[in-house]
Amino acid sequence: MSMKGKVVAVTGGGSGIGAETVRVFAAAGARPAVLDLDKDAADAVAAETGGIGLSCNVCDNDSVVAAFAAIKAEFGRVDVVISNAGISAPGYMLEISDELFHRSFEVNFFSHHLVSRAAVKLMREGGGGCILYNASMVAVNPGPNLGGYGAPKAAVLYLMRQYAVEHGKDGIRCNALNAARVRSGITTDKFIAERAEARGVSKEEYMRGNLLQHEVTANDVANGFLLLSQAEATTGTILTVDGGIGAGFPR
Ligand SMILES: NC(=O)c1ccc[n+]([C@@H]2O[C@H](COP(=O)([O-])OP(=O)(O)OC[C@H]3O[C@@H](n4cnc5c(N)ncnc54)[C@H](O)[C@@H]3O)[C@@H](O)[C@H]2O)c1
């Protein structure tokens, strides 16, 4: 799957799934723009992959617009945007603070709109493109203690389809990816230990708790994004990269 000459922008590209996605697209020949709140992390991944690192807070429209202006100045276009940045927001519904719940919607939902809007404007100038959203298996399979995270992720699936509906005519494809249980800055050892204990299984069993008994890696997810970026006749859909979880089958 060649991405030779294509420009890919990845939000939250400084860590975890985003960083691995930058590496996979760069290995396929793409020129990456790595956007992250953590500029040092973005610069490090950019240096490793021959791209540019950009400081960007995806919750701040001015910051997003400035980042896309920098992408245009450097590359003149953007072909693939992977709207990936996100945070965890644990808490049962009666206990999660209003502040964290709202913050989660800012980062895990509204930011995707700000990024999509900036992406569409630049993609239209270039005659089309592809926007990919990192949603989550939780978006269709709610779990206790995950509402503050899952609710905005469910809304992202709707947002993805809304952009697909409104911008197919511009040659812009929009698709989402639902992953689960991937080691990263969010899914830390501590988080894995807590979830495993709550389910009465070992950490390894928890991470392989899917039909394929396969621990999903950031590389699996990155390859899922690469696959979607090449699917020229596909828009408005969801790809699962979760090892197979029946309750997480999209419907
Ligand atoms: N790890 C999993 O099991 C899993 C499963 C499904 C979906 N996801 C999603 O994958 C995405 C990436 O998360 P990850 O697991 O790689 O975690 P991570 O913490 O390793 O990476 C998240 C990155 O986003 C950046 N970020 C956070 N807020 C930002 C903001 N306001 N502006 C710009 N950048 C910001 C962080 O600095 C970090 O580099 C998230 O959307 C997450 O919800 C993760």
The ligand as an SDF file (V2000), in Angstrom:
LIG
                    3D

 44 48  0  0  0  0  0  0  0  0999 V2000
   -5.3620    2.6240   23.8610 N   0  0  0  0  0  0  0  0  0  0  0  0
   -6.5300    2.0540   23.6380 C   0  0  0  0  0  0  0  0  0  0  0  0
   -6.8230    0.9530   24.1320 O   0  0  0  0  0  0  0  0  0  0  0  0
   -7.5340    2.7500   22.7540 C   0  0  0  0  0  0  0  0  0  0  0  0
   -8.6630    2.0380   22.3180 C   0  0  0  0  0  0  0  0  0  0  0  0
   -9.5790    2.6710   21.4840 C   0  0  0  0  0  0  0  0  0  0  0  0
   -9.3840    3.9920   21.1030 C   0  0  0  0  0  0  0  0  0  0  0  0
   -8.2900    4.6670   21.5660 N   0  0  0  0  0  0  0  0  0  0  0  0
   -8.1140    6.0540   21.1380 C   0  0  0  0  0  0  0  0  0  0  0  0
   -6.8320    6.2000   20.5530 O   0  0  0  0  0  0  0  0  0  0  0  0
   -6.4880    7.5890   20.5560 C   0  0  0  0  0  0  0  0  0  0  0  0
   -5.0100    7.7190   20.9140 C   0  0  0  0  0  0  0  0  0  0  0  0
   -4.8460    7.3490   22.2690 O   0  0  0  0  0  0  0  0  0  0  0  0
   -3.6600    6.4240   22.7970 P   0  0  0  0  0  0  0  0  0  0  0  0
   -4.3100    5.2180   23.3870 O   0  0  0  0  0  0  0  0  0  0  0  0
   -2.6240    6.2540   21.7710 O   0  0  0  0  0  0  0  0  0  0  0  0
   -3.1530    7.3050   24.0460 O   0  0  0  0  0  0  0  0  0  0  0  0
   -1.8600    8.2310   24.2520 P   0  0  0  0  0  0  0  0  0  0  0  0
   -2.1050    8.9250   25.5330 O   0  0  0  0  0  0  0  0  0  0  0  0
   -0.6490    7.3920   24.1120 O   0  0  0  0  0  0  0  0  0  0  0  0
   -1.8920    9.2820   23.0450 O   0  0  0  0  0  0  0  0  0  0  0  0
   -2.7650   10.3830   23.0440 C   0  0  0  0  0  0  0  0  0  0  0  0
   -2.0290   11.5900   22.4840 C   0  0  0  0  0  0  0  0  0  0  0  0
   -2.9860   12.6550   22.3310 O   0  0  0  0  0  0  0  0  0  0  0  0
   -2.3690   13.8470   22.7770 C   0  0  0  0  0  0  0  0  0  0  0  0
   -3.3960   14.8150   23.1840 N   0  0  0  0  0  0  0  0  0  0  0  0
   -4.2110   14.7610   24.2670 C   0  0  0  0  0  0  0  0  0  0  0  0
   -4.9730   15.8450   24.3240 N   0  0  0  0  0  0  0  0  0  0  0  0
   -4.6390   16.6130   23.2530 C   0  0  0  0  0  0  0  0  0  0  0  0
   -5.0790   17.8710   22.7750 C   0  0  0  0  0  0  0  0  0  0  0  0
   -6.0160   18.5840   23.4260 N   0  0  0  0  0  0  0  0  0  0  0  0
   -4.5250   18.3550   21.6470 N   0  0  0  0  0  0  0  0  0  0  0  0
   -3.5680   17.6490   20.9930 C   0  0  0  0  0  0  0  0  0  0  0  0
   -3.1050   16.4700   21.4050 N   0  0  0  0  0  0  0  0  0  0  0  0
   -3.6360   15.9580   22.5300 C   0  0  0  0  0  0  0  0  0  0  0  0
   -1.4690   13.4330   23.9250 C   0  0  0  0  0  0  0  0  0  0  0  0
   -0.4630   14.4170   24.1720 O   0  0  0  0  0  0  0  0  0  0  0  0
   -0.9220   12.1120   23.4050 C   0  0  0  0  0  0  0  0  0  0  0  0
    0.2750   12.3120   22.6610 O   0  0  0  0  0  0  0  0  0  0  0  0
   -7.4570    8.2600   21.5380 C   0  0  0  0  0  0  0  0  0  0  0  0
   -8.4630    8.9380   20.8120 O   0  0  0  0  0  0  0  0  0  0  0  0
   -8.0750    7.0740   22.2660 C   0  0  0  0  0  0  0  0  0  0  0  0
   -9.3570    7.3560   22.7470 O   0  0  0  0  0  0  0  0  0  0  0  0
   -7.3620    4.0730   22.3760 C   0  0  0  0  0  0  0  0  0  0  0  0
  1  2  1  0
  2  3  2  0
  2  4  1  0
  4  5  1  0
  4 44  2  0
  5  6  2  0
  6  7  1  0
  7  8  2  0
  8  9  1  0
  8 44  1  0
  9 10  1  0
  9 42  1  0
 10 11  1  0
 11 12  1  0
 11 40  1  0
 12 13  1  0
 13 14  1  0
 14 15  2  0
 14 16  1  0
 14 17  1  0
 17 18  1  0
 18 19  2  0
 18 20  1  0
 18 21  1  0
 21 22  1  0
 22 23  1  0
 23 24  1  0
 23 38  1  0
 24 25  1  0
 25 26  1  0
 25 36  1  0
 26 27  1  0
 26 35  1  0
 27 28  2  0
 28 29  1  0
 29 30  1  0
 29 35  2  0
 30 31  1  0
 30 32  2  0
 32 33  1  0
 33 34  2  0
 34 35  1  0
 36 37  1  0
 36 38  1  0
 38 39  1  0
 40 41  1  0
 40 42  1  0
 42 43  1  0
M  CHG  2   8   1  16  -1
M  END
$$$$
